[in-house]
Amino acid sequence: MPRALAHKRGAPHSARMFNIASLVIGVLALPWILLGSVPFLGAVNWLVLPWGVLGLVLGQLSSRTSGRNLNLVVLLIAVLRLWIGGGVI
């Protein structure tokens, strides 16, 4: 009688890759947030929002939370800067 396949430990490979992709998106969005913090360049944060949401979705699909948390911080800073500048009411 054949033996049952052994249970694999840890998260699947794709779940780890989602976290890495989420971290990369968050790290690439950070310089744009700094650029958007300069007066008269706040509209750059509108470009950061879709990337932050994409990173957040990928981080949510992951088994780890570091990518999701980084993109939450990116989105929070972008929305806060837009709110202060009057871009989000």
HELIX and SHEET records of a PDB file:
HELIX    1   1 HIS A   13  GLY A   36  1                                  24    
HELIX    2   2 VAL A   44  LEU A   61  1                                  18    
HELIX    3   3 SER A   66  GLY A   85  1                                  20    
END                                                                             
